[in-house]
Amino acid sequence: MKISVELTFSPLQNDFEAHIINFIKKLRASGLTILENPLSTQVYGSYDEVMRVLNSEIKEAFELMDNGLLYMKIIKSDRSDYESYF
C-alpha cells in the first residue's frame, strides 16, 4: 500500500533551524521520494518503508532537542505526482 505523509517539524527552541535541516537531510538520504516547500515536507512510498523511516528519524530528532512538536498527515495513496488543475 502506498502512502503520502505531510510533516511539519517545529523544534520549540532557539536553535531550531539546525534541527529542521538535520531532519530533512536524514529523510532525503532514506531513498524515499521527498518533496519540500517552505511550510512542510512530504514523504511518499510504501506504508511499511515510510513508517519505518519516520519512526526512526522522528525518534532521533526528538532525542536531539529539548522541546518540539511534529504535525503529521497521512493519506492512503501516492500523491507525489499531484498537480492542481486550476
Residue frames relative to the residue before (quaternion, step in Angstrom):
aa qw qx qy qz dx dy dz
M 1.0000 0.0000 0.0000 0.0000 0.00 0.00 0.00
K 0.3042 -0.7525 0.5632 0.1550 3.56 -0.91 0.98
I 0.0551 -0.7898 0.6101 0.0302 3.55 -1.12 0.72
S 0.2314 -0.7033 0.6499 0.1716 3.50 -1.42 0.29
V 0.0701 -0.8016 0.5937 0.0058 3.57 -0.88 0.95
E 0.1593 -0.7598 0.6237 0.0916 3.54 -0.95 0.93
L 0.0964 -0.8074 0.5820 0.0029 3.55 -0.82 1.08
T 0.0282 -0.7348 0.6764 0.0426 3.53 -1.13 0.76
F 0.1177 -0.8186 0.5622 -0.0060 3.53 -0.36 1.33
S 0.0147 0.8273 -0.5572 0.0697 3.59 -0.65 1.12
P 0.1607 -0.7662 0.6161 0.0870 3.59 -0.17 1.21
L 0.2671 -0.7806 0.5487 0.1352 3.59 -0.81 0.97
Q 0.5652 0.5406 -0.4168 0.4633 3.53 0.55 1.24
N 0.7075 -0.5115 0.2956 0.3879 3.57 -1.23 0.45
D 0.7521 0.3713 -0.2214 0.4975 3.62 0.91 -0.78
F 0.1285 0.8615 -0.4811 0.0991 3.57 1.05 0.82
E 0.6190 0.5919 -0.3606 0.3695 3.61 0.97 -0.81
A 0.6513 0.5207 -0.3219 0.4484 3.60 0.89 -0.85
H 0.6479 0.5183 -0.3166 0.4597 3.59 1.00 -0.75
I 0.6576 0.4990 -0.3065 0.4740 3.58 0.96 -0.85
I 0.6556 0.5127 -0.3131 0.4576 3.59 0.89 -0.91
N 0.6555 0.5103 -0.3103 0.4622 3.58 0.90 -0.89
F 0.6508 0.5222 -0.3101 0.4556 3.59 0.93 -0.91
I 0.6856 0.4725 -0.2903 0.4717 3.61 0.85 -0.93
K 0.6370 0.5217 -0.3382 0.4557 3.62 0.96 -0.75
K 0.6408 0.5095 -0.3254 0.4732 3.59 1.02 -0.74
L 0.6396 0.5057 -0.3291 0.4764 3.60 1.00 -0.74
R 0.6338 0.5364 -0.3308 0.4485 3.61 0.95 -0.84
A 0.6930 0.4908 -0.2683 0.4548 3.58 1.00 -0.86
S 0.5364 0.6719 -0.3833 0.3376 3.61 1.25 -0.26
G 0.4736 -0.6674 0.4513 0.3559 3.59 1.16 -0.49
L 0.5288 0.6022 -0.4160 0.4297 3.59 1.27 -0.04
T 0.5415 -0.5693 0.4870 0.3815 3.57 -1.28 0.24
I 0.0287 -0.8006 0.5964 -0.0504 3.56 -0.68 1.18
L 0.0232 -0.7617 0.6474 0.0070 3.57 -0.95 0.94
E 0.1408 -0.8061 0.5729 0.0454 3.56 -0.96 0.86
N 0.0043 -0.7406 0.6703 0.0477 3.51 -1.31 0.46
P 0.7207 -0.4667 0.2679 0.4370 3.63 -1.15 0.16
L 0.7486 0.4188 -0.2213 0.4639 3.61 1.14 -0.48
S 0.8227 0.0175 0.0227 0.5678 3.60 1.11 -0.50
T 0.3286 -0.6923 0.6028 0.2222 3.50 -1.41 0.11
Q 0.1852 -0.7770 0.5931 0.1011 3.57 -0.93 0.89
V 0.1369 -0.7705 0.6213 0.0404 3.54 -1.08 0.90
Y 0.0725 -0.8116 0.5795 -0.0104 3.59 -0.85 1.01
G 0.4218 0.6929 -0.5244 0.2586 3.55 -1.09 0.72
S 0.7203 -0.3833 0.3084 0.4891 3.54 -1.26 -0.33
Y 0.6448 -0.5575 0.3619 0.3775 3.56 -1.08 0.77
D 0.7016 0.4862 -0.2874 0.4345 3.58 0.71 -1.07
E 0.6909 0.4752 -0.2877 0.4626 3.59 0.89 -0.87
V 0.6531 0.5069 -0.3204 0.4624 3.60 0.89 -0.89
M 0.6995 0.4685 -0.2829 0.4595 3.58 0.83 -0.95
R 0.5984 0.5461 -0.3613 0.4616 3.61 1.09 -0.63
V 0.6814 0.4773 -0.2831 0.4772 3.58 0.87 -0.99
L 0.6794 0.4898 -0.3069 0.4519 3.60 0.82 -0.92
N 0.6173 0.5495 -0.3517 0.4396 3.59 0.93 -0.81
S 0.6982 0.4717 -0.2626 0.4702 3.57 0.87 -0.96
E 0.7359 0.4458 -0.2471 0.4458 3.58 0.76 -1.04
I 0.6258 0.5123 -0.3485 0.4737 3.61 1.03 -0.64
K 0.6355 0.5255 -0.3304 0.4592 3.58 0.94 -0.86
E 0.6747 0.4890 -0.3009 0.4637 3.60 0.85 -0.93
A 0.6506 0.5211 -0.3184 0.4514 3.60 0.93 -0.89
F 0.6685 0.4887 -0.3018 0.4724 3.59 0.96 -0.83
E 0.6444 0.5251 -0.3256 0.4505 3.59 1.03 -0.71
L 0.6975 0.4911 -0.2625 0.4509 3.59 1.14 -0.63
M 0.7423 0.3413 -0.2219 0.5322 3.61 1.23 -0.06
D 0.5734 -0.6078 0.4346 0.3361 3.52 -1.28 0.39
N 0.7983 -0.0394 0.0860 0.5947 3.57 0.85 -1.03
G 0.2486 0.7742 -0.5597 0.1595 3.55 -1.05 0.68
L 0.1762 -0.7603 0.6096 0.1388 3.49 -1.34 0.10
L 0.1503 -0.7672 0.6192 0.0736 3.50 -1.27 0.49
Y 0.2021 -0.7491 0.6224 0.1030 3.54 -0.83 1.07
M 0.0028 -0.8084 0.5878 -0.0298 3.56 -0.90 0.90
K 0.0822 -0.7518 0.6533 0.0337 3.54 -1.04 0.95
I 0.1150 -0.7887 0.6020 0.0476 3.56 -0.94 0.90
I 0.1036 -0.7754 0.6222 0.0295 3.55 -0.92 1.01
K 0.3565 -0.7316 0.5392 0.2166 3.56 -0.90 0.88
S 0.6600 0.3800 -0.3955 0.5133 3.54 0.16 1.41
D 0.4538 -0.6497 0.5285 0.3044 3.56 -1.23 0.42
R 0.0739 -0.8264 0.5581 -0.0145 3.56 -0.37 1.28
S 0.3231 0.7986 -0.4670 0.1996 3.60 1.24 0.29
D 0.7206 0.4092 -0.2539 0.4989 3.59 1.16 -0.44
Y 0.3237 0.7729 -0.4908 0.2388 3.61 1.24 0.31
E 0.0289 0.7502 -0.6601 0.0230 3.54 -1.09 0.86
S 0.4509 -0.6799 0.4974 0.2950 3.57 -0.92 0.83
Y 0.3030 -0.7769 0.5350 0.1353 3.56 -1.07 0.77
F 0.6469 0.4870 -0.3380 0.4797 3.57 1.12 0.59
